[in-house]
Amino acid sequence: METKIDEQLAEQNVSADNSNSASVMGASASNESAASGAISTEKKKRRRGDRKDGRLIRSLAPMNRVALYIMPDRSGASVYFHDSFEITEVENYINKKRKQGLKGFGMMHVILASYVRVISQRPAVNRFLSGQKLFARDDDIQVLLTIKREMTLEAEETIIKMHFTPTDTADQVYEKINKLLQESRAESADTDFDKTASIISHIPGVLLKFSIWFLKLIDYFGLLPASLLEVSPFHGSFFITSMGSLGIPPVYHHLYDFGNIPAFMSFGAKRKQNEVRPDGTVQTHKYIDFTVVCDERICDGFYFASAFKLMRNYIRNPHQLDEPPTQVIRDID
C-alpha cells in the first residue's frame, strides 16, 4: 500500500490537486483517528474549545491524545530532516517571472508558494499544539521570516509575519511578501514586532521573568489576546530562513517551546553537482539544500513524507503554482 501511494505521488507531474491527493489525505488521517470519517471540503465552523488562532481537533485516537502529554515540549518532540531541490526548471521559471515584471522574484517566493500549495492538499501540516491539545489553522497560513534592514553587519534584524491562504498563487505570494518587505525596510520604520519587543524589554529583570511566565500560562489556556498573537514571532504555521543570501549551508534551527510554531525551514546557497547519465556522459545539475525541523506530534511520519514529496513535485514543476488549486482539502474534525 505504501509503495503504491509513493508511486502515485512521484508520478504527479502535471497537477497534485486531484482525487489521488484526497485519497492519500484520507488514508493518513484515518491512522490518526478512526472516528474522523471522510475528509470534508467544506470549511469547519468554530466551536467551544477552539482558540483565536486555531480550531480544536476533536477526533484524535486515544493513543495520540495521550502522546501529547508524554511529549509535552516542542523541543523534545522535534524531528530533523534534510533534502535537496533540483532547480533547473525553477531557474527558468524565475527568469520568466522577472521578465513579466516581478522584480526580485526568487527562490524564496517559489518555496513559500510551494509550501502554501502543499497545505491546500495536506492540511495537517498546518496544525499546531497548545495546552497539550491539537489545533488546525485551516485557511490561515502564517509564515514568519527574519530579515535584515540592510545587508551589513551592523544592520538590525526584524521579523515579519505573512498571512497566506491555501488558494494563493505564486504571483499572490510574491505580492504579499514584497509589500511587507517594503514596509519593514522603510527608513526609520518599526514593525509591530519591534514596537512590542521594545516595550517588553523595558520591564525590569525579575518582573520580566514573571511576565513571560504569565504569558506562557495564559497562552496554554488559549487566553493570549489576538493582538499579541499577531505580533508574536513564536506563533505561526512556519518559520523560514535563507542561508543562501549569506553563502552558507542551511542550519538545523530548533523549535521554540514558547508559542506554537510546528516547523522551521532553512535553505542554503545554490550548488553544482556532476552526475553520470545512463549513457555514460556526465551532466551538471544545480541543487539547493534545505533542512526542516518539525514537531512530530502534529501528524504521522507517512503524512509528513507525503507532504514533502508533494512540495518537491511543485518545485520541480513550478508552473503549477500559477493557478489556484482546483480543490482545497480541509483537515479532519
C-alpha positions as CSV (number, residue, x, y, z in Angstrom):
1,M,0.0,0.0,0.0
2,E,2.8,2.4,0.9
3,T,4.7,1.7,-2.2
4,K,1.6,2.2,-4.4
5,I,0.9,5.6,-2.9
6,D,4.6,6.7,-3.2
7,E,4.4,5.8,-6.9
8,Q,1.3,7.9,-7.3
9,L,2.9,10.9,-5.7
10,A,6.1,10.5,-7.8
11,E,4.1,10.5,-11.0
12,Q,2.2,13.7,-10.3
13,N,4.0,15.9,-12.9
14,V,1.0,18.0,-14.1
15,S,-1.1,18.7,-11.0
16,A,-1.3,17.4,-7.5
17,D,-4.7,18.8,-6.9
18,N,-6.7,15.7,-7.9
19,S,-8.6,12.9,-6.3
20,N,-5.4,11.0,-5.5
21,S,-4.5,13.8,-3.1
22,A,-7.8,13.4,-1.4
23,S,-7.4,9.6,-1.1
24,V,-3.9,9.8,0.4
25,M,-5.1,12.5,2.8
26,G,-7.9,10.3,3.9
27,A,-5.7,7.3,4.3
28,S,-3.3,9.2,6.5
29,A,-5.9,10.9,8.6
30,S,-7.6,7.6,9.3
31,N,-4.4,6.5,11.1
32,E,-4.8,9.4,13.5
33,S,-8.5,9.0,14.1
34,A,-10.8,6.1,13.3
35,A,-13.7,8.3,14.0
36,S,-12.8,11.1,11.6
37,G,-14.6,9.6,8.6
38,A,-14.4,11.2,5.2
39,I,-12.5,14.4,4.7
40,S,-14.9,17.3,4.0
41,T,-14.0,20.0,1.6
42,E,-16.3,22.4,3.5
43,K,-14.9,24.9,6.0
44,K,-15.3,23.8,9.6
45,K,-17.3,26.0,11.9
46,R,-15.6,27.3,15.1
47,R,-16.9,25.8,18.4
48,R,-16.3,25.9,22.1
49,G,-12.8,24.9,22.9
50,D,-11.3,26.5,19.8
51,R,-8.6,29.1,20.1
52,K,-8.4,32.5,18.4
53,D,-5.7,31.1,16.1
54,G,-7.0,27.6,15.6
55,R,-9.8,25.0,15.6
56,L,-9.6,22.2,18.1
57,I,-9.3,18.8,16.5
58,R,-11.7,16.5,18.5
59,S,-11.4,13.2,16.6
60,L,-7.8,12.1,17.7
61,A,-7.4,8.5,18.6
62,P,-6.9,7.9,22.4
63,M,-3.2,7.0,22.0
64,N,-2.4,10.1,20.0
65,R,-4.2,12.2,22.7
66,V,-2.1,10.6,25.4
67,A,1.1,11.1,23.4
68,L,0.6,14.9,23.7
69,Y,1.2,14.6,27.4
70,I,4.1,12.1,27.1
71,M,6.0,14.6,25.0
72,P,4.9,17.9,26.5
73,D,7.6,20.1,25.0
74,R,8.1,21.0,21.3
75,S,11.9,20.8,21.6
76,G,11.6,17.2,22.8
77,A,9.3,16.2,20.0
78,S,11.4,17.7,17.2
79,V,12.4,15.7,14.1
80,Y,15.2,16.7,11.8
81,F,15.0,16.4,8.1
82,H,17.5,17.2,5.2
83,D,16.9,17.1,1.5
84,S,17.7,18.9,-1.8
85,F,15.8,20.5,-4.7
86,E,17.0,20.2,-8.3
87,I,16.4,23.8,-9.6
88,T,17.0,23.7,-13.3
89,E,13.3,24.3,-14.1
90,V,12.9,26.6,-11.1
91,E,15.6,28.9,-12.5
92,N,13.8,29.1,-15.9
93,Y,10.6,29.8,-14.1
94,I,12.2,32.6,-12.0
95,N,13.7,34.2,-15.2
96,K,10.3,34.1,-16.8
97,K,8.6,35.8,-13.8
98,R,11.2,38.5,-13.8
99,K,10.7,39.2,-17.5
100,Q,6.9,39.5,-16.7
101,G,7.8,42.4,-14.4
102,L,8.0,40.6,-11.0
103,K,11.2,42.4,-9.9
104,G,13.2,40.4,-7.3
105,F,11.2,37.2,-7.8
106,G,13.4,34.4,-6.5
107,M,13.7,31.1,-4.7
108,M,12.1,32.3,-1.5
109,H,8.9,33.1,-3.4
110,V,8.8,29.7,-5.1
111,I,9.5,27.8,-1.9
112,L,6.8,29.6,0.0
113,A,4.3,29.3,-2.8
114,S,5.0,25.6,-2.9
115,Y,4.6,25.2,0.8
116,V,1.3,27.1,0.7
117,R,0.1,24.8,-2.1
118,V,1.1,21.8,-0.1
119,I,-1.1,22.9,2.8
120,S,-4.0,23.2,0.4
121,Q,-3.6,19.4,-0.2
122,R,-2.0,18.3,3.1
123,P,-3.8,20.5,5.7
124,A,-2.4,18.6,8.8
125,V,1.0,20.2,8.2
126,N,-0.7,23.4,9.2
127,R,-1.7,22.1,12.7
128,F,-0.1,23.2,16.0
129,L,-0.1,22.1,19.6
130,S,-1.0,24.3,22.5
131,G,-2.0,23.4,26.1
132,Q,-1.5,19.7,25.2
133,K,-4.2,19.9,22.6
134,L,-4.1,19.8,18.8
135,F,-5.5,22.6,16.7
136,A,-5.9,23.2,12.9
137,R,-5.4,26.7,11.4
138,D,-7.5,25.9,8.4
139,D,-7.3,28.8,5.9
140,D,-4.8,30.9,7.7
141,I,-1.2,30.1,6.8
142,Q,1.1,32.2,8.9
143,V,4.7,32.4,7.7
144,L,7.5,34.1,9.7
145,L,10.7,35.5,8.2
146,T,13.7,37.2,9.8
147,I,15.2,39.9,7.7
148,K,18.0,42.5,8.0
149,R,17.1,46.1,7.1
150,E,20.4,46.2,5.2
151,M,22.9,43.6,4.3
152,T,25.6,44.9,6.7
153,L,27.0,43.5,9.9
154,E,25.6,46.5,11.9
155,A,22.1,46.4,10.4
156,E,19.3,45.5,12.8
157,E,17.1,42.4,12.3
158,T,13.4,42.3,12.4
159,I,10.7,39.6,12.0
160,I,7.7,39.9,9.7
161,K,4.6,37.7,9.7
162,M,2.9,37.0,6.4
163,H,-0.6,35.6,6.0
164,F,-1.5,33.4,3.1
165,T,-4.5,31.3,2.1
166,P,-4.5,27.8,0.5
167,T,-5.7,29.3,-2.8
168,D,-2.8,31.8,-3.2
169,T,-0.8,31.5,-6.5
170,A,2.9,32.3,-6.9
171,D,2.1,35.9,-8.0
172,Q,-0.1,36.5,-5.0
173,V,2.6,35.1,-2.6
174,Y,5.1,37.4,-4.3
175,E,2.9,40.5,-3.9
176,K,2.2,39.8,-0.2
177,I,5.9,39.2,0.6
178,N,7.1,42.3,-1.3
179,K,4.5,44.6,0.3
180,L,5.6,43.6,3.8
181,L,9.3,43.7,2.9
182,Q,9.0,47.3,1.6
183,E,7.1,48.4,4.7
184,S,9.6,46.7,7.1
185,R,12.6,48.1,5.3
186,A,11.3,51.6,5.0
187,E,13.6,54.2,6.6
188,S,13.1,54.5,10.4
189,A,10.0,52.2,10.2
190,D,9.5,49.9,13.1
191,T,7.3,46.8,12.7
192,D,4.7,45.8,15.2
193,F,7.2,43.1,16.4
194,D,9.9,45.8,17.0
195,K,7.4,48.0,19.0
196,T,6.2,45.2,21.2
197,A,9.8,43.9,21.8
198,S,10.8,47.4,22.8
199,I,8.0,47.7,25.4
200,I,8.7,44.3,26.9
201,S,12.5,45.0,27.1
202,H,11.9,47.9,29.4
203,I,10.3,45.7,32.1
204,P,12.8,45.1,35.0
205,G,14.5,41.7,35.1
206,V,12.5,39.9,37.8
207,L,9.2,41.3,36.6
208,L,10.1,40.4,33.1
209,K,10.7,36.8,34.1
210,F,7.3,36.7,35.8
211,S,5.7,38.5,32.7
212,I,7.0,35.8,30.4
213,W,5.8,33.1,32.7
214,F,2.3,34.7,32.8
215,L,2.2,35.0,29.0
216,K,3.0,31.3,28.7
217,L,0.3,30.5,31.3
218,I,-2.5,32.3,29.5
219,D,-1.3,31.0,26.2
220,Y,-1.5,27.5,27.5
221,F,-5.2,28.1,28.1
222,G,-5.7,29.9,24.8
223,L,-6.3,33.3,26.5
224,L,-3.5,35.3,24.9
225,P,-5.0,38.4,23.2
226,A,-5.3,38.3,19.4
227,S,-3.2,41.5,19.2
228,L,-0.3,39.7,20.9
229,L,-0.7,36.6,18.8
230,E,-0.4,38.7,15.7
231,V,2.9,40.3,16.7
232,S,4.4,37.3,18.3
233,P,7.3,35.7,16.4
234,F,6.6,32.4,18.2
235,H,3.1,31.8,16.9
236,G,2.6,30.8,13.3
237,S,2.5,28.0,10.8
238,F,6.0,28.0,9.6
239,F,9.3,29.8,10.1
240,I,11.7,30.1,7.1
241,T,15.2,31.5,6.8
242,S,17.5,31.8,3.8
243,M,21.2,30.9,4.4
244,G,21.8,31.2,0.6
245,S,21.9,35.0,0.9
246,L,24.7,34.5,3.4
247,G,26.5,32.0,1.2
248,I,26.5,29.2,3.8
249,P,24.8,25.8,4.1
250,P,21.4,25.5,5.8
251,V,21.3,25.1,9.6
252,Y,19.0,23.0,11.7
253,H,17.1,25.6,13.7
254,H,15.4,24.5,16.9
255,L,11.7,24.9,17.6
256,Y,10.5,27.2,20.4
257,D,8.8,25.8,23.4
258,F,7.0,29.1,23.8
259,G,4.3,29.7,21.2
260,N,3.1,27.1,18.7
261,I,5.3,27.1,15.5
262,P,5.4,23.5,14.4
263,A,8.1,23.7,11.6
264,F,11.3,25.6,10.9
265,M,12.9,25.5,7.4
266,S,16.3,26.7,6.3
267,F,17.7,26.6,2.8
268,G,21.2,27.3,1.6
269,A,23.1,28.6,-1.5
270,K,23.0,27.0,-4.9
271,R,25.5,24.3,-5.5
272,K,26.5,22.3,-8.6
273,Q,26.8,18.5,-8.8
274,N,28.1,16.3,-11.6
275,E,26.0,13.2,-12.3
276,V,26.6,10.3,-14.6
277,R,23.8,9.7,-17.1
278,P,22.8,6.2,-18.3
279,D,24.8,6.6,-21.5
280,G,28.0,7.3,-19.5
281,T,28.2,11.0,-20.1
282,V,28.4,13.5,-17.2
283,Q,25.8,16.2,-16.7
284,T,26.0,19.1,-14.3
285,H,22.9,19.8,-12.1
286,K,22.2,22.6,-9.8
287,Y,20.7,22.0,-6.3
288,I,19.6,23.8,-3.2
289,D,19.9,22.0,0.1
290,F,17.3,22.6,2.8
291,T,16.7,21.4,6.3
292,V,13.4,21.1,8.2
293,V,12.9,20.8,12.0
294,C,9.3,19.9,12.7
295,D,7.0,18.9,15.6
296,E,6.3,15.2,15.1
297,R,3.1,15.3,17.2
298,I,1.0,17.2,14.6
299,C,0.8,14.3,12.2
300,D,2.4,10.9,11.5
301,G,5.6,10.3,9.6
302,F,4.0,9.0,6.5
303,Y,1.9,12.1,6.2
304,F,5.0,14.3,6.6
305,A,6.8,12.3,3.9
306,S,3.8,12.7,1.6
307,A,3.8,16.4,2.1
308,F,7.5,16.9,1.3
309,K,7.2,14.7,-1.8
310,L,4.4,16.9,-2.9
311,M,6.5,20.0,-2.2
312,R,9.3,18.6,-4.3
313,N,6.9,18.0,-7.1
314,Y,5.7,21.6,-7.1
315,I,9.2,22.9,-7.1
316,R,10.2,20.6,-9.9
317,N,7.1,21.8,-11.9
318,P,6.6,25.4,-10.6
319,H,4.2,26.3,-13.4
320,Q,1.5,24.6,-11.4
321,L,1.7,27.5,-8.9
322,D,0.5,30.0,-11.5
323,E,-3.1,28.9,-11.0
324,P,-5.0,28.3,-7.7
325,P,-5.7,24.7,-6.7
326,T,-8.7,23.0,-8.2
327,Q,-9.6,21.7,-4.8
328,V,-8.7,22.7,-1.2
329,I,-8.8,19.8,1.3
330,R,-10.0,20.5,4.8
331,D,-8.5,19.0,7.9
332,I,-10.3,16.4,10.0
333,D,-12.8,17.3,12.7
